Amino acid sequence: MLRPLARGLVTLNASPSSRRNVSVKSLFHGSPEAKQAGDAESQHHSTLVARGKYVHGFEFHRVKPDAVEAYKKAAEKYYTGIIADPELHLKLSGSWEVLLGEQDTFLHILEYENYAGYDKTTRKLLGSEHEKTYKELMPFLRSRSSQLNQEFAFFPTAPPHSQGGIFELRTYQLTPGTLLEWEHTWRRGIEARRKLVTPVGAWFSQLGRLHQAHHMWQYPDLESRKEIREQAWQLDGWAETVSKTAQLAKTMDSFILTPLPFSPLK
């Protein structure tokens, strides 16, 4: 659970009723939704910054180095099968292989119709032919992990397209309690960066590894990425975004990804 940012605003001798009436108007909120919040204890931070229509499942598969090609074939069979099944009400945002970063790792991002949709989909998968297909890729894995994320309201995930090039996934392990401040900072930062390149998506974790924020970008190549990032430093607001991010995040990771042939985003 994300901790409230209201600590320090209540005196030790305040009554329980007065503590409940502390207004979030004194807090630092980035989005218009957050500014309209009336009571810190009645609002969960995720409801203030999220685009609540969907949840996105991040599935990380760490593959045995000598089984990468076999895994790719098995993964294509499984993921194309589940998104083609109309009973599952499921979309695949994209599938990628890590080129730079954690080698022999693959990321698949699935889109569910909120948590109720996730529940329905997972129930339908149990005992189905799709479950058997999934088991066919299991022997090729060293490990796997999953995470449910919500989209930040300031940028929905891009629709399927085929632009070519590479993708960059940036992951931030936030200090607990700083989600709203991070959202405010990156709302401004993305407005600056999108003058040069359009982000693919931005998410924050709800289940799995908590207090994480992700954003993804697409570039023609690494040289273009370098040039665009250098140009970004000339934009108003970008230097401040980078400086503030360093204060809010405990760790940062950057992974360069290449899309798999069946990925809707490529």
N, C-alpha and C positions, 0 to 999 in steps of 0.2 A: 504494500500500500504506500502511496506517496504521502509523505508527511506534510501537514499544513505549514504554510509559511508564516503563520501568525504568532509563532513563539516570540516571547519578549514583549508582546503588546498588552499582556494581562499582568497586573500586579499580584503579588503573592496573597494579599488579603482580599482580593476580589471575590465576590460571591459567585456560586455556580451560575445563577441567572444572569449576572452581569457578564460573565465570561461567554455565555451563549450569545450575547447581543453584540459582541465585537464585530464591527463591519469590515468587510474586505475592501472598502473604499480606500483604506489607508495602505493597502498592499500594492505591490508592484505587479500589475497585470498588463499583458501585451495585447491580447486580442479584444475586439469589441464585445465578444461574448463574456470574457472575463470581467470587463469593466461594469457589466450589468449585474454581476453577482451581488446578492444582498447579505449573505451570511456565510462566513468561512466554514462553519461546522456543517452547513447543509449542502455544500457543494464539494464534490470530489474534483480534484484538479483535472482529471482526464475529461470530464464533461465540459470543462471550460475551454479546452484547446483542441478537442477532437472533432473530426468529421465523422459523425457517429453511424453512418449508413453501413459501413463494412468493417470487418476485421480481416487482417492479413496474416496468414500463417507463413512464417519464415522457417523453412526446413533446410538445415545444414547437414550434408552428408560428407563425411571424410572417408575417402576411398583408398583401398590398398593400391599402392603405386603400380603394381603389375596387373591391375584389374580395371584400369580406367576405361579402356575402350569397351570392354564387356559391360561395365556399369552404364556407360552412355546409352547403349542399345536397350538395356533393361529399363533405365529411367525413361527413355522416350516411349517405350511400350506402356509403362504404367501411367505417366502423366498425360499423354495424349488420350489414353483410355478413359481416365476419370473425367476429363473436361468434356469429352464427347458424350458422356452419359447424362441425359436431361434430368434424370431422377435426382442427381446429386446437387443441382443448382450451385455449381462451382466454376470458378474461372481461374485460369493460370495467368498471372501477370507476367511472369518470366522465369526462365531457367538459365543459369550461368555456371561457368567453370572459373575458378580463381586462377588468374594468370600470374599476378604478383600478390604475395601475401601468404596465406596458409595454403600451401601447395596441395594438389590432389583433393581439393574441397569443392563442393558444388552447392549452389544455393537455388532453391525453388521457392517462389512466392505465390501462394494461393490466396484467392479472394473469396471470402465467405459472406453470406448475407447476415451479418452481425452474429452475435453469439448464439442466438436461436438457430440460425442457419448452420453454424459450425456443429452444434449438437445433432441436428438432423442429418447432416452429411456424414459425420463419423459413425452414427448409428447404422446408416445404410451401407457403409463400407464394411462393417463387421460381417464376416462370413460370405462376402460377395466374391465374384471372380476377380475384382480389383484387388482384394486383399491377397489372393493367391498370386497375382501378378507382382504385387509389392514384395512378397516374400522371395521372388526370384532375384531381386537385386540385393537382398540382405547379405548373401555370402561375399559380396564385393566390398562391403563396408568395414572400416576400422572403428568408426563411431558415428553417432548421429545426435542431433539436438534440434529442438523446435522451440518456437516462440510465437506468441500471438501479439500482434501490434495493431494499433489504430493509427489512421492517418491524421496528421496535423491538419487543421481546418484551412490553413493558409495555402496548402497545395495538395490537391487530390493526385492520386497516382495517374501517370500518363496512360492513355489508351494504347492498344497494340499498334506498333509501327515498325518499319524496317528502314532505319537510317544508316545502319552500318557503324563500324568503329568499335570503341570500347566503352565499358561502363565503370564507374567508380562508386563503390559503396563506402561511405564514411560512417563509422559507428563511434558514439560517444558514451562512455560510462559516466553518468551524471552523479554529482553529490546528491543524496536523497534530500528532497524538499526544494529542488531548484528547477523543476520542470516549467513552471510559469515564466520564470525569468529567462530560461533558455528559449522558450517559445517566442517571447517578446524580442529577444536579441536576434533570433534567426528569422523572424518575420521581416525585420528590417534588412537583415543581411541578404536574404534571398531576393528581396526587391532590388537590391543593388546588383547582385550577381546575374539575375535573369536578364539584365541589359546585354549580357554577353553570351549566356547559355541558359537554356531552359532546364530546370531540374526535372528528373524523372519522378521523384516522389520523396516524401518525408514522413516518418513514422516514429512512434514511441511505444515502448514495450508495456504490455499489460499482464502477460503470463509468460513464465520462463525466466530468463535473466532480466531482472527488474532494473528500473532507473537507466534504461538505455534509450538513446535517440539515434535514428538512422536517417541519412539522406543519400540519394543516389543521383548521379549525373551521367551524361553521355557525351563523349568526345569523338572526333574522327580518329585521333591517335594520341600517343603520349606527348608528342611535340605540341600539338594543338592545346592539349590540357595545360602544358607549361605556359604557353603564351597567354591563354585566357586567364589563368590564375595571376600572372604578372600584371595584366591589364586591370584585374579586379582591384588591385591595391591603389589604383588611381581614382576609384569611385568613392564618393562620399558614403560613409557608413560602413564600408567593408573592414577597414582597419579596426574600428571599434568592435565590430562583430567578432573578429578573430581574438582580440584582446579579452573580451568578455567571456568567450567560449573557454579560453584557457583557465579562467577563474572558476567556471561552473563544472568542468569535466575533470574526473580523476584520471581517465585514460582516453586515448583516441586511437582509432585504427582506420587505415585506408587500404581497401582491397581493389585491385584492378581486375575486372571480370570480362570474360568473353561470352556472348550468348550462345546457347546450344541451338542447333538447327531448327528445333521445334518451338523455340521460345517465341511467344507473341511479341515481346519487346526485343528488338534486335537492330 
